[in-house]
């Protein structure tokens, strides 16, 4: 597989300056789903906000605490979403610092009624893994504003990759979590992922001017509008490919993924299948296709 960002080579555990008052610490959890690892951001000069503490990792916890200089303290712990590579270290960091954990809600927050119905029927998520035990100390509503020494952040509810996903606006920069990344498109895995919500969140971000996106994995994105447009075009192309295949006869998510993602690393085919399922559920909601029987991950779908 070709490395999508060969020049992005941060050192895990090193607090690397990105802008005045902003540093990034890479967590030591590289994988096919996390790329080099999770980006933890430290914002501020006195009272610090830590954005996405990352996975349970004693070395990463030590690295975050080591980034707190004399005269500084961690005042806020912000979590974009409750995946195992973003949120589990929030609680140990809170216990070590006394800072509260802030997020949109627990791991089930932000789901649509249909996604909750699918979850209740037994559909489990895939991909990075859900931090089912995650509960914030403070719930952030869409539009909530937080401030510290020299920084001000606006919380934006941007579901799609995950129901409780928040992005954090810092001036004209955006901490975009896993909604918008430069190294890969986001996994959308029902019932936690919701493709309709994902497209709506992209459209919402596109309405504002951003100078830079700071994603949960990979390098900063310096052409935000172009990247958002590319992600939207990518999804529309996948949708067209799915409809083209279904026009030849009924099929399920797995067979469609195998046919459409022919150049994908076999290790990533399960994730691709989840993405296809997200498209199939979205198309079903829009009445462009229908399942032959009850809606589930193994449903066979057909065009009307």
C-alpha positions in Angstrom: 0.0 0.0 0.0 1.3 3.5 -1.0 1.9 5.7 2.0 -0.5 8.6 1.6 1.5 11.1 3.7 5.2 10.0 3.6 6.4 13.3 5.0 4.2 13.0 8.1 6.6 11.4 10.5 6.0 12.8 14.0 7.8 11.1 16.9 5.4 9.4 19.4 5.4 11.1 22.8 7.1 14.3 21.6 5.1 17.6 22.0 5.5 19.2 18.6 4.5 22.9 18.2 2.0 23.5 15.4 1.1 27.1 16.0 1.5 29.6 18.9 -0.2 28.0 21.9 -0.8 24.6 20.1 1.2 21.4 20.3 0.5 17.8 19.0 1.6 14.6 20.8 1.3 11.5 18.7 0.1 8.4 20.6 2.0 5.1 20.1 -0.9 3.3 18.5 -0.2 3.0 14.7 -2.4 0.6 12.8 -4.3 0.3 9.5 -7.2 2.2 11.1 -5.2 4.9 13.0 -2.3 5.5 10.5 0.7 6.8 12.5 -1.4 6.9 15.6 -3.9 9.2 17.4 -3.1 12.9 17.4 -3.5 14.4 20.9 -3.6 18.2 20.9 -2.5 20.5 23.7 -4.0 24.0 23.5 -3.1 27.0 25.6 -0.3 28.7 27.5 -1.5 28.6 31.1 -4.8 26.7 31.6 -4.5 24.0 28.9 -7.1 22.1 27.0 -6.2 18.5 25.9 -8.1 17.4 22.9 -8.4 13.6 22.3 -6.2 12.1 25.1 -6.1 8.8 23.1 -6.0 5.1 23.9 -5.1 3.6 27.3 -1.3 4.0 27.3 0.9 4.7 30.2 3.7 6.1 28.0 1.2 8.4 26.3 -0.2 9.6 29.7 3.3 10.3 30.8 4.0 12.3 27.6 0.9 14.4 28.1 1.7 15.2 31.7 5.3 15.9 30.7 4.1 18.6 28.3 2.7 20.6 31.2 5.3 23.2 32.0 5.8 25.0 35.3 3.0 27.5 35.7 0.7 25.5 33.5 -2.1 23.1 34.3 -4.7 21.0 32.4 -8.1 22.6 32.9 -10.2 20.8 30.2 -10.1 17.4 28.6 -12.1 17.4 25.4 -13.1 14.2 23.5 -14.2 14.2 19.9 -15.8 10.8 20.1 -15.9 7.5 22.0 -13.7 5.3 20.0 -11.0 3.2 21.7 -8.3 5.2 20.0 -9.5 8.6 21.2 -11.3 8.5 24.6 -10.1 5.8 27.1 -7.2 7.8 28.4 -9.5 10.7 29.3 -10.4 9.2 32.7 -6.8 8.4 33.9 -5.8 11.9 32.7 -8.7 13.4 34.7 -7.7 11.5 37.8 -4.1 12.7 37.4 -5.0 16.3 36.9 -8.4 17.0 38.4 -9.6 18.4 35.0 -13.1 17.5 33.8 -13.8 15.4 30.7 -16.1 17.1 28.2 -17.9 15.5 25.3 -21.3 15.4 23.5 -22.3 12.5 25.6 -21.7 8.8 26.2 -21.0 6.3 23.5 -24.7 6.0 22.5 -25.4 9.8 22.4 -26.3 11.3 19.0 -27.6 8.2 17.3 -30.6 8.6 15.1 -33.8 6.7 15.9 -33.0 4.2 13.1 -29.5 3.6 14.2 -30.7 3.1 17.8 -33.2 0.6 16.5 -30.5 -1.3 14.6 -28.3 -1.3 17.7 -31.2 -2.7 19.8 -31.7 -5.4 17.2 -28.1 -6.6 17.7 -26.1 -4.7 15.0 -22.7 -4.0 16.4 -20.2 -1.5 15.1 -16.8 -2.2 13.5 -13.5 -0.5 12.9 -11.6 1.2 15.8 -13.9 -0.2 18.5 -16.3 1.6 20.7 -15.4 2.8 24.2 -18.7 1.6 25.7 -17.7 2.7 29.2 -17.1 6.3 28.2 -19.1 8.9 30.1 -18.1 12.6 30.2 -18.2 14.7 33.4 -19.7 17.6 31.4 -22.0 17.3 28.4 -21.3 19.8 25.6 -24.2 20.8 23.5 -23.8 21.8 19.9 -22.6 25.4 19.8 -21.2 25.4 23.4 -18.3 27.7 23.9 -15.3 27.1 26.2 -12.4 29.4 27.0 -9.1 29.3 28.8 -5.9 31.3 28.9 -5.6 32.7 25.4 -8.0 30.3 23.7 -11.7 30.0 22.9 -13.3 26.9 21.4 -16.7 26.3 19.9 -18.1 22.7 20.0 -19.8 21.6 16.8 -21.9 18.4 16.8 -20.7 16.6 13.6 -22.1 13.1 13.7 -21.5 10.6 10.8 -18.3 8.8 11.7 -19.8 8.4 15.2 -23.0 9.6 16.8 -21.4 11.6 19.6 -18.7 13.1 17.4 -17.7 16.7 18.1 -15.4 19.0 16.1 -13.9 21.9 17.9 -13.5 25.3 16.2 -10.6 27.4 17.3 -10.8 30.7 15.4 -10.6 29.7 11.7 -9.0 26.3 12.5 -11.0 23.2 13.3 -10.1 20.1 15.3 -12.0 17.7 13.0 -11.5 14.4 14.8 -12.2 11.5 12.5 -14.8 13.3 10.4 -12.3 14.9 8.0 -8.8 13.5 7.6 -6.3 13.9 4.8 -4.7 10.5 4.8 -7.9 8.5 4.3 -11.6 8.8 4.1 -13.5 8.2 7.4 -15.0 4.8 8.3 -18.7 5.0 8.6 -19.8 1.9 10.4 -23.5 1.6 11.5 -25.0 1.8 14.0 -22.4 4.3 15.4 -21.7 5.6 11.9 -24.4 7.2 9.9 -23.8 8.1 6.3 -26.7 10.6 6.0 -25.4 12.4 9.1 -21.9 12.2 7.7 -22.9 14.0 4.5 -24.9 16.6 6.5 -21.9 17.2 8.7 -19.6 17.7 5.7 -22.1 20.2 4.3 -22.2 22.1 7.6 -18.5 22.4 7.7 -18.3 23.5 4.1 -20.5 26.5 4.9 -17.7 28.1 7.0 -14.2 29.3 6.1 -11.4 27.2 7.7 -7.8 28.0 7.2 -6.7 24.6 8.5 -8.1 21.3 9.7 -6.4 19.4 12.5 -7.5 15.8 12.3 -7.5 12.9 14.7 -5.0 11.1 12.6 -2.5 12.2 10.0 -1.1 15.6 8.9 -3.0 18.9 9.1 -5.2 19.8 6.1 -4.2 23.1 4.6 -6.9 23.1 1.9 -10.0 22.4 3.9 -12.7 23.2 1.3 -11.0 21.1 -1.3 -10.7 18.1 1.1 -14.3 18.3 2.2 -15.4 18.5 -1.4 -13.2 15.5 -2.3 -14.7 13.4 0.6 -18.2 14.3 -0.6 -17.4 13.4 -4.2 -15.9 10.1 -3.0 -19.0 9.1 -1.2 -21.2 10.0 -4.1 -19.0 7.9 -6.4 -19.3 4.9 -4.0 -23.1 5.4 -4.0 -23.2 5.4 -7.8 -21.1 2.3 -8.0 -23.4 0.5 -5.5 -26.5 1.5 -7.5 -24.9 0.3 -10.7 -24.1 -3.1 -9.2 -27.6 -3.4 -7.7 -29.1 -2.7 -11.1 -27.7 -6.0 -12.3 -29.4 -7.9 -9.4 -29.8 -8.1 -5.6 -26.7 -8.2 -3.4 -25.5 -7.9 0.2 -22.9 -5.5 1.6 -20.1 -8.1 1.6 -20.5 -9.1 -2.1 -20.8 -5.4 -3.1 -17.7 -4.5 -1.2 -15.7 -7.3 -2.8 -16.8 -6.1 -6.2 -16.3 -2.4 -5.7 -13.1 -2.3 -3.5 -11.0 -4.6 -5.7 -7.8 -2.6 -5.1 -8.2 -2.5 -1.4 -5.9 -4.2 1.0 -7.7 -7.5 2.1 -7.1 -6.5 5.7 -9.3 -3.4 5.2 -12.1 -5.2 3.3 -14.2 -5.7 6.5 -14.1 -1.9 7.1 -15.0 -1.4 3.4 -18.0 -3.7 3.9 -19.1 -1.6 6.8 -18.9 1.5 4.6 -21.0 -0.2 2.0 -23.6 -1.1 4.6 -23.7 2.5 5.6 -24.5 3.5 2.0 -27.1 0.7 1.8 -28.9 1.9 4.9 -28.8 5.5 3.7 -30.2 4.5 0.3 -32.9 2.5 2.0 -33.9 5.6 4.1 -34.1 7.6 0.9 -36.2 4.8 -0.7 -33.7 4.4 -3.5 -33.4 0.7 -2.7 -35.0 -1.8 -0.3 -33.9 -4.8 1.8 -35.4 -8.2 1.0 -36.6 -8.8 4.6 -35.6 -7.1 7.8 -32.8 -4.6 7.7 -29.6 -6.0 9.1 -25.9 -6.3 8.2 -26.5 -9.4 6.2 -29.6 -8.1 4.3 -29.8 -8.5 0.6 -30.8 -5.3 -1.2 -32.6 -4.6 -4.4 -33.5 -1.6 -6.5 -37.3 -0.9 -6.9 
